Amino acid sequence: MSGGGLTWKEDALLAEGPVAV
């Protein structure tokens, strides 16, 4: 995780991109 205060899901979305919906 990026550790920017995001949840695991938000972090995953940022990491995978819009295809990770």
N, CA, C, O and CB atoms as a CASP TS submission, in Angstrom:
PFRMAT TS
TARGET T0000
AUTHOR 0000-0000-0000
METHOD Language model
MODEL 1
PARENT N/A
ATOM      1  N   MET     1       0.824  -1.199   0.000  1.00  0.00           N
ATOM      2  CA  MET     1       0.000   0.000   0.000  1.00  0.00           C
ATOM      3  C   MET     1       0.864   1.256   0.000  1.00  0.00           C
ATOM      4  O   MET     1       2.008   1.245   0.455  1.00  0.00           O
ATOM      5  CB  MET     1      -0.935   0.002   1.207  1.00  0.00           C
ATOM      6  N   SER     2       0.291   2.335  -0.519  1.00  0.00           N
ATOM      7  CA  SER     2       1.051   3.569  -0.642  1.00  0.00           C
ATOM      8  C   SER     2       1.199   4.293   0.694  1.00  0.00           C
ATOM      9  O   SER     2       2.079   5.138   0.858  1.00  0.00           O
ATOM     10  CB  SER     2       0.391   4.481  -1.648  1.00  0.00           C
ATOM     11  N   GLY     3       0.323   3.952   1.652  1.00  0.00           N
ATOM     12  CA  GLY     3       0.428   4.544   2.980  1.00  0.00           C
ATOM     13  C   GLY     3       0.050   6.013   2.997  1.00  0.00           C
ATOM     14  O   GLY     3       0.493   6.758   3.870  1.00  0.00           O
ATOM     15  N   GLY     4      -0.773   6.440   2.030  1.00  0.00           N
ATOM     16  CA  GLY     4      -1.165   7.846   1.963  1.00  0.00           C
ATOM     17  C   GLY     4      -2.485   8.102   2.679  1.00  0.00           C
ATOM     18  O   GLY     4      -3.151   9.101   2.406  1.00  0.00           O
ATOM     19  N   GLY     5      -2.873   7.213   3.590  1.00  0.00           N
ATOM     20  CA  GLY     5      -4.115   7.381   4.325  1.00  0.00           C
ATOM     21  C   GLY     5      -5.306   6.797   3.575  1.00  0.00           C
ATOM     22  O   GLY     5      -6.455   7.021   3.952  1.00  0.00           O
ATOM     23  N   LEU     6      -5.031   6.057   2.524  1.00  0.00           N
ATOM     24  CA  LEU     6      -6.100   5.449   1.742  1.00  0.00           C
ATOM     25  C   LEU     6      -6.459   4.082   2.301  1.00  0.00           C
ATOM     26  O   LEU     6      -5.672   3.478   3.030  1.00  0.00           O
ATOM     27  CB  LEU     6      -5.691   5.330   0.271  1.00  0.00           C
ATOM     28  N   THR     7      -7.628   3.603   1.966  1.00  0.00           N
ATOM     29  CA  THR     7      -8.008   2.246   2.361  1.00  0.00           C
ATOM     30  C   THR     7      -7.320   1.272   1.425  1.00  0.00           C
ATOM     31  O   THR     7      -6.754   1.673   0.408  1.00  0.00           O
ATOM     32  CB  THR     7      -9.561   2.052   2.332  1.00  0.00           C
ATOM     33  N   TRP     8      -7.368   0.004   1.763  1.00  0.00           N
ATOM     34  CA  TRP     8      -6.709  -1.007   0.919  1.00  0.00           C
ATOM     35  C   TRP     8      -7.333  -0.994  -0.471  1.00  0.00           C
ATOM     36  O   TRP     8      -6.640  -1.238  -1.459  1.00  0.00           O
ATOM     37  CB  TRP     8      -6.822  -2.430   1.555  1.00  0.00           C
ATOM     38  N   LYS     9      -8.631  -0.715  -0.564  1.00  0.00           N
ATOM     39  CA  LYS     9      -9.306  -0.759  -1.853  1.00  0.00           C
ATOM     40  C   LYS     9      -8.941   0.467  -2.683  1.00  0.00           C
ATOM     41  O   LYS     9      -8.684   0.358  -3.882  1.00  0.00           O
ATOM     42  CB  LYS     9     -10.830  -0.845  -1.664  1.00  0.00           C
ATOM     43  N   GLU    10      -8.919   1.620  -2.047  1.00  0.00           N
ATOM     44  CA  GLU    10      -8.564   2.845  -2.759  1.00  0.00           C
ATOM     45  C   GLU    10      -7.133   2.748  -3.271  1.00  0.00           C
ATOM     46  O   GLU    10      -6.829   3.182  -4.382  1.00  0.00           O
ATOM     47  CB  GLU    10      -8.730   4.082  -1.845  1.00  0.00           C
ATOM     48  N   ASP    11      -6.259   2.174  -2.449  1.00  0.00           N
ATOM     49  CA  ASP    11      -4.865   2.010  -2.834  1.00  0.00           C
ATOM     50  C   ASP    11      -4.762   1.054  -4.018  1.00  0.00           C
ATOM     51  O   ASP    11      -3.966   1.262  -4.934  1.00  0.00           O
ATOM     52  CB  ASP    11      -4.027   1.495  -1.645  1.00  0.00           C
ATOM     53  N   ALA    12      -5.580   0.002  -3.984  1.00  0.00           N
ATOM     54  CA  ALA    12      -5.572  -0.980  -5.064  1.00  0.00           C
ATOM     55  C   ALA    12      -6.076  -0.351  -6.361  1.00  0.00           C
ATOM     56  O   ALA    12      -5.550  -0.631  -7.438  1.00  0.00           O
ATOM     57  CB  ALA    12      -6.431  -2.200  -4.691  1.00  0.00           C
ATOM     58  N   LEU    13      -7.092   0.493  -6.253  1.00  0.00           N
ATOM     59  CA  LEU    13      -7.650   1.155  -7.435  1.00  0.00           C
ATOM     60  C   LEU    13      -6.609   2.063  -8.084  1.00  0.00           C
ATOM     61  O   LEU    13      -6.501   2.126  -9.309  1.00  0.00           O
ATOM     62  CB  LEU    13      -8.904   1.969  -7.059  1.00  0.00           C
ATOM     63  N   LEU    14      -5.843   2.768  -7.244  1.00  0.00           N
ATOM     64  CA  LEU    14      -4.815   3.664  -7.759  1.00  0.00           C
ATOM     65  C   LEU    14      -3.682   2.875  -8.407  1.00  0.00           C
ATOM     66  O   LEU    14      -3.075   3.315  -9.383  1.00  0.00           O
ATOM     67  CB  LEU    14      -4.270   4.551  -6.638  1.00  0.00           C
ATOM     68  N   ALA    15      -3.412   1.704  -7.844  1.00  0.00           N
ATOM     69  CA  ALA    15      -2.304   0.889  -8.329  1.00  0.00           C
ATOM     70  C   ALA    15      -2.670   0.193  -9.643  1.00  0.00           C
ATOM     71  O   ALA    15      -1.844   0.096 -10.550  1.00  0.00           O
ATOM     72  CB  ALA    15      -1.904  -0.151  -7.270  1.00  0.00           C
ATOM     73  N   GLU    16      -3.922  -0.292  -9.740  1.00  0.00           N
ATOM     74  CA  GLU    16      -4.339  -1.070 -10.907  1.00  0.00           C
ATOM     75  C   GLU    16      -4.906  -0.189 -12.009  1.00  0.00           C
ATOM     76  O   GLU    16      -4.825  -0.531 -13.189  1.00  0.00           O
ATOM     77  CB  GLU    16      -5.368  -2.106 -10.504  1.00  0.00           C
ATOM     78  N   GLY    17      -5.481   0.947 -11.623  1.00  0.00           N
ATOM     79  CA  GLY    17      -6.093   1.819 -12.615  1.00  0.00           C
ATOM     80  C   GLY    17      -7.593   1.575 -12.716  1.00  0.00           C
ATOM     81  O   GLY    17      -8.130   0.777 -11.948  1.00  0.00           O
ATOM     82  N   PRO    18      -8.275   2.229 -13.626  1.00  0.00           N
ATOM     83  CA  PRO    18      -9.731   2.159 -13.768  1.00  0.00           C
ATOM     84  C   PRO    18     -10.257   0.769 -14.108  1.00  0.00           C
ATOM     85  O   PRO    18     -11.456   0.514 -13.991  1.00  0.00           O
ATOM     86  CB  PRO    18     -10.173   3.116 -14.822  1.00  0.00           C
ATOM     87  N   VAL    19      -9.376  -0.122 -14.526  1.00  0.00           N
ATOM     88  CA  VAL    19      -9.799  -1.481 -14.886  1.00  0.00           C
ATOM     89  C   VAL    19     -10.007  -2.326 -13.633  1.00  0.00           C
ATOM     90  O   VAL    19     -10.496  -3.453 -13.717  1.00  0.00           O
ATOM     91  CB  VAL    19      -8.758  -2.148 -15.812  1.00  0.00           C
ATOM     92  N   ALA    20      -9.634  -1.784 -12.464  1.00  0.00           N
ATOM     93  CA  ALA    20      -9.725  -2.546 -11.224  1.00  0.00           C
ATOM     94  C   ALA    20     -11.016  -2.239 -10.469  1.00  0.00           C
ATOM     95  O   ALA    20     -11.073  -2.359  -9.245  1.00  0.00           O
ATOM     96  CB  ALA    20      -8.522  -2.253 -10.338  1.00  0.00           C
ATOM     97  N   VAL    21     -12.029  -1.850 -11.194  1.00  0.00           N
ATOM     98  CA  VAL    21     -13.297  -1.487 -10.565  1.00  0.00           C
ATOM     99  C   VAL    21     -13.962  -2.739  -9.988  1.00  0.00           C
ATOM    100  O   VAL    21     -15.047  -2.652  -9.412  1.00  0.00           O
ATOM    101  CB  VAL    21     -14.239  -0.786 -11.587  1.00  0.00           C
TER
END
